[in-house]
Amino acid sequence: MEEISSAEISQRLGGEILRTAPGLVVFRPDRIDRELLELRTVEDVFLLAWGSDGLTYRAKDLDFIEKWTATKPDWAKLLALHHAVHPKPKGTPGYWLVVQQAGKHVYQRQSARQALARGLGKTIHPKWRFVEENADIEFWLTIEGTQAICGLRLSTREMRHRTWKREHRAASLRPVVAAGMAWQADLQAGMVVLDPMCGAGTLLGEARLMLQAHGRGKLQLMGGDVDLDAIESARLNLRSLGGGEFFRWDARKLPVAEHCVDRILCNLPFGITYGVGEDLGALYTRSFREMRRVLKSHGLAVVLTSEAAIARESAPAARMKPVASCRVRILGQPATMLTLRPG
C-alpha cells in the first residue's frame, strides 16, 4: 500500500515523501494537525523520533536503542506536537511502551522494551502513570531485521478499526485496503459506484468516505450479493453513511441496465476453485463480461484477487483491458489490485 498511501498523503497534506519501505511511509507534511488522522489508506500515524538501518541482530543493539532514544530526538518538541493533535489530559498523563520485533535477533522483545524505557528515563515524568489501556501517550519501537523505527503514536484504534463498520463477516476486507481500491478508482462527485459482490459493504462505505475526506461531493452506491445475510450487513453498515441500494443477485448475471455505472469495486473470490460448480477462470470471465456490459465507455473497474494471472487471462475474453496493478498483502497472502477498462 506504500505507493497508494504516498499518493494520498501528497495530494491531501502536501509536504514531502522522504522514504518508503515495506509497510512504511516517512513523510514531512506542511503542518501537523488532526487532518493527519483522516487519511484513509493508512492504519497508523506516528511522529518519527528516530530511525536506523544499523541494527546487527546482536546484543549491542540494546545499547544502541537506549542511546539513540535518549539523545537523538527532541522529545519536548515531539510531545508538544502530540499535544497539538491530542490536548493534554487534565489529570496525570498515562503512558505505554509498545515494541514490535521481527527477525532472528539474539535478544527478546522484552529486552528491547527495557532498552527503550531506559532511553526514555529523562523524558517520562516521575508522576506519569504506566498504563496498558487508553494511554494518553504511546511510545513505539518497531524492529524488523536491521531496521528500527521509534516514535510517538498519533492515531488511535479507530483509524484502523473504522467505527462505521458495525457488522462483520468472515473474510471481510480490511477497510484500509478497501480505501486503497477506492483511491485507485479516481472517484468523482455524482458517480454511480457498483460492487457486484458486496459482502458487508466495506468497499462501498470506504468509497463514500474517500470522496468525502477529499471534499469531492457524493456518490450513488449500488451493491449486491448472493447471500441475504451479507446484503443485510451491508445495508446496516452503510446506513450511518447515507445508505445505498442493495440487491440479491448473481454477479455473473446482473439485473442492471447497460452502460449506467461509472466505477466498479469488487473483492473477487480468492483461491484456486470456487464452490459454484465452475473453476475460478470461468467465474472471473463471466463476472468481467457483466462488468463490461454495465460500465460506461470510460468507466473503470478495480478488483482485488489473489489469482492475478487468472484475472489477466480472463479479462481479454470479456473485452476488459488491464491498465494498472498494485501488489498488496492480505493477512500475509499476496494479492493484486487490478484496474480494468472496457476495451
Contacts in CASP RR format, 6 or more apart in sequence:
PFRMAT RR
TARGET T0000
AUTHOR 0000-0000-0000
METHOD contacts of the structure
MODEL  1
MEEISSAEISQRLGGEILRTAPGLVVFRPDRIDRELLELRTVEDVFLLAW
GSDGLTYRAKDLDFIEKWTATKPDWAKLLALHHAVHPKPKGTPGYWLVVQ
QAGKHVYQRQSARQALARGLGKTIHPKWRFVEENADIEFWLTIEGTQAIC
GLRLSTREMRHRTWKREHRAASLRPVVAAGMAWQADLQAGMVVLDPMCGA
GTLLGEARLMLQAHGRGKLQLMGGDVDLDAIESARLNLRSLGGGEFFRWD
ARKLPVAEHCVDRILCNLPFGITYGVGEDLGALYTRSFREMRRVLKSHGL
AVVLTSEAAIARESAPAARMKPVASCRVRILGQPATMLTLRPG
1 23 0 8 1.000
1 41 0 8 1.000
1 42 0 8 1.000
1 176 0 8 1.000
1 177 0 8 1.000
1 180 0 8 1.000
1 326 0 8 1.000
1 328 0 8 1.000
2 20 0 8 1.000
2 21 0 8 1.000
2 22 0 8 1.000
2 23 0 8 1.000
2 24 0 8 1.000
2 25 0 8 1.000
3 20 0 8 1.000
3 326 0 8 1.000
4 41 0 8 1.000
4 180 0 8 1.000
4 183 0 8 1.000
4 184 0 8 1.000
4 326 0 8 1.000
5 25 0 8 1.000
5 39 0 8 1.000
5 41 0 8 1.000
5 42 0 8 1.000
6 17 0 8 1.000
6 20 0 8 1.000
6 25 0 8 1.000
6 27 0 8 1.000
7 183 0 8 1.000
8 39 0 8 1.000
8 40 0 8 1.000
8 41 0 8 1.000
8 42 0 8 1.000
8 183 0 8 1.000
9 17 0 8 1.000
9 25 0 8 1.000
9 27 0 8 1.000
9 29 0 8 1.000
9 39 0 8 1.000
9 42 0 8 1.000
10 17 0 8 1.000
10 27 0 8 1.000
11 214 0 8 1.000
12 35 0 8 1.000
12 38 0 8 1.000
12 39 0 8 1.000
12 213 0 8 1.000
12 214 0 8 1.000
13 27 0 8 1.000
13 29 0 8 1.000
13 30 0 8 1.000
13 31 0 8 1.000
13 35 0 8 1.000
13 36 0 8 1.000
13 39 0 8 1.000
14 29 0 8 1.000
14 30 0 8 1.000
15 27 0 8 1.000
15 28 0 8 1.000
15 29 0 8 1.000
15 30 0 8 1.000
16 27 0 8 1.000
16 28 0 8 1.000
17 25 0 8 1.000
17 26 0 8 1.000
17 27 0 8 1.000
18 26 0 8 1.000
18 27 0 8 1.000
18 28 0 8 1.000
19 25 0 8 1.000
19 26 0 8 1.000
20 26 0 8 1.000
21 147 0 8 1.000
24 149 0 8 1.000
25 42 0 8 1.000
26 48 0 8 1.000
29 36 0 8 1.000
32 47 0 8 1.000
32 81 0 8 1.000
32 84 0 8 1.000
32 85 0 8 1.000
33 84 0 8 1.000
33 85 0 8 1.000
34 85 0 8 1.000
36 45 0 8 1.000
36 85 0 8 1.000
36 154 0 8 1.000
37 45 0 8 1.000
37 85 0 8 1.000
37 154 0 8 1.000
37 155 0 8 1.000
37 156 0 8 1.000
37 159 0 8 1.000
38 213 0 8 1.000
39 45 0 8 1.000
39 159 0 8 1.000
40 176 0 8 1.000
40 179 0 8 1.000
40 180 0 8 1.000
40 182 0 8 1.000
40 183 0 8 1.000
40 206 0 8 1.000
40 209 0 8 1.000
40 210 0 8 1.000
40 213 0 8 1.000
41 176 0 8 1.000
41 179 0 8 1.000
41 180 0 8 1.000
41 183 0 8 1.000
42 159 0 8 1.000
42 176 0 8 1.000
43 155 0 8 1.000
43 159 0 8 1.000
43 160 0 8 1.000
43 176 0 8 1.000
44 153 0 8 1.000
44 155 0 8 1.000
44 159 0 8 1.000
44 160 0 8 1.000
45 153 0 8 1.000
45 154 0 8 1.000
45 155 0 8 1.000
45 159 0 8 1.000
46 140 0 8 1.000
46 149 0 8 1.000
46 151 0 8 1.000
46 152 0 8 1.000
46 153 0 8 1.000
46 154 0 8 1.000
46 155 0 8 1.000
47 78 0 8 1.000
47 81 0 8 1.000
47 82 0 8 1.000
47 151 0 8 1.000
47 152 0 8 1.000
47 154 0 8 1.000
48 149 0 8 1.000
48 150 0 8 1.000
48 151 0 8 1.000
49 69 0 8 1.000
49 72 0 8 1.000
49 73 0 8 1.000
49 75 0 8 1.000
49 78 0 8 1.000
49 150 0 8 1.000
49 151 0 8 1.000
49 152 0 8 1.000
50 68 0 8 1.000
50 69 0 8 1.000
50 72 0 8 1.000
50 73 0 8 1.000
50 149 0 8 1.000
50 150 0 8 1.000
50 151 0 8 1.000
51 68 0 8 1.000
51 147 0 8 1.000
51 148 0 8 1.000
51 149 0 8 1.000
51 150 0 8 1.000
52 64 0 8 1.000
52 68 0 8 1.000
52 147 0 8 1.000
52 148 0 8 1.000
53 146 0 8 1.000
53 147 0 8 1.000
54 64 0 8 1.000
54 146 0 8 1.000
54 147 0 8 1.000
54 148 0 8 1.000
55 61 0 8 1.000
55 64 0 8 1.000
55 105 0 8 1.000
55 143 0 8 1.000
55 145 0 8 1.000
55 146 0 8 1.000
55 147 0 8 1.000
55 148 0 8 1.000
56 146 0 8 1.000
57 103 0 8 1.000
57 104 0 8 1.000
57 105 0 8 1.000
57 106 0 8 1.000
57 145 0 8 1.000
57 146 0 8 1.000
58 105 0 8 1.000
58 106 0 8 1.000
59 106 0 8 1.000
59 107 0 8 1.000
61 105 0 8 1.000
61 107 0 8 1.000
61 112 0 8 1.000
61 148 0 8 1.000
62 107 0 8 1.000
62 111 0 8 1.000
62 112 0 8 1.000
62 114 0 8 1.000
62 115 0 8 1.000
63 115 0 8 1.000
65 112 0 8 1.000
65 115 0 8 1.000
65 116 0 8 1.000
65 119 0 8 1.000
65 141 0 8 1.000
65 148 0 8 1.000
65 150 0 8 1.000
66 115 0 8 1.000
66 116 0 8 1.000
66 118 0 8 1.000
66 119 0 8 1.000
67 119 0 8 1.000
68 150 0 8 1.000
69 115 0 8 1.000
69 116 0 8 1.000
69 118 0 8 1.000
69 119 0 8 1.000
69 120 0 8 1.000
69 141 0 8 1.000
69 150 0 8 1.000
70 118 0 8 1.000
70 119 0 8 1.000
70 120 0 8 1.000
70 121 0 8 1.000
70 122 0 8 1.000
73 150 0 8 1.000
73 151 0 8 1.000
75 120 0 8 1.000
75 123 0 8 1.000
78 151 0 8 1.000
78 152 0 8 1.000
79 123 0 8 1.000
79 137 0 8 1.000
79 152 0 8 1.000
82 137 0 8 1.000
82 152 0 8 1.000
82 154 0 8 1.000
85 154 0 8 1.000
86 136 0 8 1.000
86 154 0 8 1.000
88 136 0 8 1.000
89 136 0 8 1.000
92 127 0 8 1.000
92 128 0 8 1.000
92 129 0 8 1.000
93 125 0 8 1.000
93 128 0 8 1.000
93 129 0 8 1.000
93 136 0 8 1.000
93 137 0 8 1.000
94 128 0 8 1.000
94 129 0 8 1.000
94 130 0 8 1.000
94 131 0 8 1.000
94 135 0 8 1.000
94 136 0 8 1.000
94 137 0 8 1.000
95 124 0 8 1.000
95 128 0 8 1.000
95 129 0 8 1.000
95 130 0 8 1.000
95 131 0 8 1.000
95 135 0 8 1.000
95 136 0 8 1.000
95 137 0 8 1.000
95 138 0 8 1.000
95 139 0 8 1.000
96 130 0 8 1.000
96 131 0 8 1.000
96 132 0 8 1.000
96 135 0 8 1.000
96 137 0 8 1.000
96 138 0 8 1.000
96 139 0 8 1.000
97 113 0 8 1.000
97 116 0 8 1.000
97 117 0 8 1.000
97 120 0 8 1.000
97 138 0 8 1.000
97 139 0 8 1.000
97 141 0 8 1.000
98 138 0 8 1.000
98 139 0 8 1.000
98 140 0 8 1.000
98 141 0 8 1.000
98 153 0 8 1.000
99 109 0 8 1.000
99 110 0 8 1.000
99 112 0 8 1.000
99 113 0 8 1.000
99 116 0 8 1.000
99 140 0 8 1.000
99 141 0 8 1.000
99 142 0 8 1.000
99 143 0 8 1.000
100 109 0 8 1.000
100 140 0 8 1.000
100 141 0 8 1.000
100 142 0 8 1.000
100 143 0 8 1.000
100 144 0 8 1.000
101 109 0 8 1.000
101 112 0 8 1.000
101 142 0 8 1.000
101 143 0 8 1.000
101 144 0 8 1.000
102 143 0 8 1.000
102 144 0 8 1.000
102 145 0 8 1.000
103 143 0 8 1.000
103 144 0 8 1.000
103 145 0 8 1.000
105 112 0 8 1.000
105 143 0 8 1.000
105 145 0 8 1.000
112 141 0 8 1.000
112 143 0 8 1.000
113 141 0 8 1.000
116 139 0 8 1.000
116 141 0 8 1.000
116 150 0 8 1.000
120 139 0 8 1.000
128 137 0 8 1.000
137 152 0 8 1.000
138 152 0 8 1.000
138 153 0 8 1.000
139 150 0 8 1.000
139 151 0 8 1.000
139 152 0 8 1.000
139 153 0 8 1.000
140 149 0 8 1.000
140 150 0 8 1.000
140 151 0 8 1.000
140 152 0 8 1.000
140 153 0 8 1.000
141 148 0 8 1.000
141 149 0 8 1.000
141 150 0 8 1.000
141 151 0 8 1.000
142 148 0 8 1.000
142 149 0 8 1.000
142 150 0 8 1.000
160 175 0 8 1.000
160 176 0 8 1.000
161 175 0 8 1.000
162 175 0 8 1.000
162 206 0 8 1.000
164 205 0 8 1.000
164 209 0 8 1.000
164 237 0 8 1.000
164 240 0 8 1.000
164 241 0 8 1.000
165 175 0 8 1.000
165 200 0 8 1.000
165 202 0 8 1.000
165 237 0 8 1.000
166 236 0 8 1.000
166 237 0 8 1.000
167 200 0 8 1.000
167 232 0 8 1.000
167 233 0 8 1.000
167 234 0 8 1.000
167 236 0 8 1.000
167 237 0 8 1.000
168 200 0 8 1.000
168 233 0 8 1.000
169 199 0 8 1.000
169 200 0 8 1.000
169 229 0 8 1.000
169 230 0 8 1.000
169 233 0 8 1.000
171 270 0 8 1.000
172 199 0 8 1.000
172 200 0 8 1.000
172 202 0 8 1.000
173 202 0 8 1.000
173 203 0 8 1.000
173 267 0 8 1.000
173 304 0 8 1.000
173 330 0 8 1.000
174 202 0 8 1.000
174 330 0 8 1.000
175 202 0 8 1.000
175 206 0 8 1.000
177 304 0 8 1.000
177 328 0 8 1.000
177 330 0 8 1.000
178 202 0 8 1.000
178 203 0 8 1.000
178 205 0 8 1.000
178 206 0 8 1.000
178 207 0 8 1.000
178 265 0 8 1.000
178 267 0 8 1.000
179 206 0 8 1.000
179 209 0 8 1.000
179 210 0 8 1.000
180 206 0 8 1.000
180 210 0 8 1.000
180 337 0 8 1.000
181 203 0 8 1.000
181 206 0 8 1.000
181 265 0 8 1.000
181 302 0 8 1.000
181 304 0 8 1.000
181 337 0 8 1.000
182 203 0 8 1.000
182 206 0 8 1.000
182 207 0 8 1.000
182 210 0 8 1.000
182 211 0 8 1.000
182 265 0 8 1.000
182 302 0 8 1.000
183 210 0 8 1.000
184 302 0 8 1.000
184 324 0 8 1.000
184 326 0 8 1.000
184 337 0 8 1.000
184 339 0 8 1.000
185 193 0 8 1.000
185 207 0 8 1.000
185 263 0 8 1.000
185 265 0 8 1.000
185 300 0 8 1.000
185 302 0 8 1.000
185 339 0 8 1.000
186 300 0 8 1.000
187 193 0 8 1.000
187 207 0 8 1.000
187 210 0 8 1.000
187 211 0 8 1.000
187 216 0 8 1.000
187 219 0 8 1.000
187 263 0 8 1.000
188 211 0 8 1.000
188 216 0 8 1.000
188 262 0 8 1.000
189 211 0 8 1.000
189 216 0 8 1.000
189 217 0 8 1.000
189 218 0 8 1.000
189 219 0 8 1.000
190 217 0 8 1.000
190 218 0 8 1.000
190 219 0 8 1.000
190 220 0 8 1.000
190 262 0 8 1.000
191 219 0 8 1.000
191 220 0 8 1.000
191 262 0 8 1.000
191 263 0 8 1.000
192 219 0 8 1.000
192 220 0 8 1.000
192 222 0 8 1.000
192 260 0 8 1.000
192 261 0 8 1.000
192 262 0 8 1.000
192 263 0 8 1.000
193 204 0 8 1.000
193 207 0 8 1.000
193 219 0 8 1.000
193 220 0 8 1.000
193 221 0 8 1.000
193 222 0 8 1.000
193 261 0 8 1.000
193 262 0 8 1.000
193 263 0 8 1.000
193 264 0 8 1.000
193 265 0 8 1.000
194 222 0 8 1.000
194 223 0 8 1.000
194 256 0 8 1.000
194 261 0 8 1.000
194 263 0 8 1.000
194 264 0 8 1.000
194 265 0 8 1.000
194 294 0 8 1.000
195 201 0 8 1.000
195 203 0 8 1.000
195 204 0 8 1.000
195 222 0 8 1.000
195 223 0 8 1.000
195 224 0 8 1.000
195 264 0 8 1.000
195 265 0 8 1.000
195 266 0 8 1.000
196 223 0 8 1.000
196 224 0 8 1.000
196 249 0 8 1.000
196 251 0 8 1.000
196 254 0 8 1.000
196 264 0 8 1.000
196 266 0 8 1.000
196 287 0 8 1.000
196 290 0 8 1.000
196 291 0 8 1.000
197 224 0 8 1.000
197 225 0 8 1.000
197 251 0 8 1.000
197 266 0 8 1.000
197 267 0 8 1.000
197 268 0 8 1.000
197 269 0 8 1.000
197 287 0 8 1.000
198 204 0 8 1.000
198 223 0 8 1.000
198 224 0 8 1.000
198 225 0 8 1.000
198 230 0 8 1.000
198 231 0 8 1.000
198 234 0 8 1.000
198 246 0 8 1.000
199 224 0 8 1.000
199 225 0 8 1.000
199 227 0 8 1.000
199 230 0 8 1.000
199 231 0 8 1.000
199 233 0 8 1.000
199 234 0 8 1.000
199 267 0 8 1.000
200 230 0 8 1.000
200 233 0 8 1.000
200 234 0 8 1.000
200 237 0 8 1.000
201 223 0 8 1.000
201 233 0 8 1.000
201 234 0 8 1.000
201 237 0 8 1.000
201 238 0 8 1.000
202 237 0 8 1.000
202 267 0 8 1.000
203 265 0 8 1.000
203 266 0 8 1.000
203 267 0 8 1.000
204 221 0 8 1.000
204 223 0 8 1.000
204 234 0 8 1.000
204 238 0 8 1.000
204 244 0 8 1.000
204 265 0 8 1.000
205 221 0 8 1.000
205 237 0 8 1.000
205 238 0 8 1.000
205 241 0 8 1.000
207 219 0 8 1.000
207 221 0 8 1.000
207 263 0 8 1.000
207 265 0 8 1.000
208 218 0 8 1.000
208 219 0 8 1.000
208 221 0 8 1.000
208 238 0 8 1.000
208 241 0 8 1.000
208 242 0 8 1.000
209 241 0 8 1.000
211 217 0 8 1.000
211 218 0 8 1.000
211 219 0 8 1.000
212 218 0 8 1.000
220 244 0 8 1.000
221 238 0 8 1.000
221 243 0 8 1.000
221 244 0 8 1.000
221 245 0 8 1.000
222 244 0 8 1.000
222 245 0 8 1.000
222 246 0 8 1.000
222 247 0 8 1.000
222 256 0 8 1.000
222 261 0 8 1.000
223 234 0 8 1.000
223 244 0 8 1.000
223 245 0 8 1.000
223 246 0 8 1.000
223 247 0 8 1.000
224 230 0 8 1.000
224 231 0 8 1.000
224 234 0 8 1.000
224 246 0 8 1.000
224 247 0 8 1.000
224 248 0 8 1.000
224 249 0 8 1.000
224 251 0 8 1.000
225 231 0 8 1.000
225 234 0 8 1.000
225 248 0 8 1.000
225 249 0 8 1.000
226 248 0 8 1.000
226 249 0 8 1.000
226 250 0 8 1.000
226 251 0 8 1.000
228 248 0 8 1.000
231 246 0 8 1.000
231 247 0 8 1.000
231 248 0 8 1.000
234 246 0 8 1.000
235 243 0 8 1.000
235 244 0 8 1.000
235 246 0 8 1.000
238 244 0 8 1.000
238 246 0 8 1.000
247 255 0 8 1.000
249 255 0 8 1.000
251 266 0 8 1.000
251 287 0 8 1.000
251 290 0 8 1.000
252 283 0 8 1.000
252 286 0 8 1.000
252 287 0 8 1.000
252 290 0 8 1.000
253 290 0 8 1.000
254 290 0 8 1.000
254 293 0 8 1.000
254 294 0 8 1.000
256 294 0 8 1.000
257 294 0 8 1.000
258 293 0 8 1.000
258 294 0 8 1.000
259 293 0 8 1.000
259 294 0 8 1.000
259 295 0 8 1.000
259 296 0 8 1.000
259 297 0 8 1.000
260 294 0 8 1.000
260 296 0 8 1.000
261 294 0 8 1.000
261 295 0 8 1.000
261 296 0 8 1.000
261 299 0 8 1.000
262 295 0 8 1.000
262 296 0 8 1.000
262 299 0 8 1.000
262 300 0 8 1.000
263 299 0 8 1.000
263 300 0 8 1.000
263 301 0 8 1.000
263 302 0 8 1.000
264 291 0 8 1.000
264 294 0 8 1.000
264 295 0 8 1.000
264 300 0 8 1.000
264 301 0 8 1.000
264 302 0 8 1.000
264 303 0 8 1.000
265 301 0 8 1.000
265 302 0 8 1.000
265 303 0 8 1.000
266 287 0 8 1.000
266 291 0 8 1.000
266 301 0 8 1.000
266 302 0 8 1.000
266 303 0 8 1.000
266 304 0 8 1.000
267 303 0 8 1.000
267 304 0 8 1.000
268 284 0 8 1.000
268 287 0 8 1.000
268 303 0 8 1.000
268 304 0 8 1.000
268 305 0 8 1.000
268 307 0 8 1.000
268 311 0 8 1.000
269 280 0 8 1.000
269 283 0 8 1.000
270 305 0 8 1.000
270 306 0 8 1.000
270 307 0 8 1.000
270 333 0 8 1.000
270 335 0 8 1.000
271 280 0 8 1.000
271 306 0 8 1.000
271 307 0 8 1.000
272 280 0 8 1.000
272 307 0 8 1.000
273 279 0 8 1.000
273 280 0 8 1.000
274 280 0 8 1.000
274 283 0 8 1.000
276 283 0 8 1.000
280 307 0 8 1.000
280 310 0 8 1.000
281 310 0 8 1.000
281 313 0 8 1.000
281 314 0 8 1.000
284 305 0 8 1.000
284 307 0 8 1.000
284 310 0 8 1.000
284 311 0 8 1.000
284 314 0 8 1.000
284 315 0 8 1.000
285 314 0 8 1.000
285 317 0 8 1.000
285 318 0 8 1.000
286 318 0 8 1.000
288 301 0 8 1.000
288 314 0 8 1.000
288 315 0 8 1.000
288 317 0 8 1.000
288 318 0 8 1.000
288 320 0 8 1.000
288 340 0 8 1.000
289 318 0 8 1.000
289 319 0 8 1.000
291 301 0 8 1.000
291 318 0 8 1.000
291 320 0 8 1.000
291 340 0 8 1.000
292 318 0 8 1.000
292 319 0 8 1.000
292 320 0 8 1.000
292 342 0 8 1.000
292 343 0 8 1.000
295 301 0 8 1.000
295 342 0 8 1.000
297 342 0 8 1.000
298 341 0 8 1.000
299 341 0 8 1.000
299 342 0 8 1.000
300 339 0 8 1.000
300 340 0 8 1.000
300 341 0 8 1.000
301 320 0 8 1.000
301 339 0 8 1.000
301 340 0 8 1.000
301 341 0 8 1.000
302 337 0 8 1.000
302 338 0 8 1.000
302 339 0 8 1.000
302 340 0 8 1.000
303 311 0 8 1.000
303 337 0 8 1.000
303 338 0 8 1.000
303 340 0 8 1.000
304 328 0 8 1.000
304 330 0 8 1.000
304 335 0 8 1.000
304 336 0 8 1.000
304 337 0 8 1.000
304 338 0 8 1.000
305 311 0 8 1.000
305 335 0 8 1.000
305 336 0 8 1.000
305 338 0 8 1.000
306 330 0 8 1.000
306 333 0 8 1.000
306 334 0 8 1.000
306 335 0 8 1.000
306 336 0 8 1.000
308 325 0 8 1.000
308 335 0 8 1.000
308 336 0 8 1.000
308 338 0 8 1.000
311 322 0 8 1.000
311 336 0 8 1.000
311 338 0 8 1.000
312 322 0 8 1.000
312 338 0 8 1.000
315 321 0 8 1.000
315 322 0 8 1.000
315 340 0 8 1.000
319 342 0 8 1.000
319 343 0 8 1.000
320 340 0 8 1.000
320 341 0 8 1.000
320 342 0 8 1.000
320 343 0 8 1.000
321 340 0 8 1.000
321 341 0 8 1.000
321 342 0 8 1.000
321 343 0 8 1.000
322 338 0 8 1.000
322 339 0 8 1.000
322 340 0 8 1.000
323 339 0 8 1.000
323 340 0 8 1.000
323 341 0 8 1.000
324 338 0 8 1.000
324 339 0 8 1.000
325 336 0 8 1.000
325 337 0 8 1.000
325 338 0 8 1.000
325 339 0 8 1.000
326 336 0 8 1.000
326 337 0 8 1.000
327 334 0 8 1.000
327 335 0 8 1.000
327 336 0 8 1.000
327 337 0 8 1.000
328 334 0 8 1.000
328 335 0 8 1.000
328 336 0 8 1.000
328 337 0 8 1.000
329 335 0 8 1.000
END
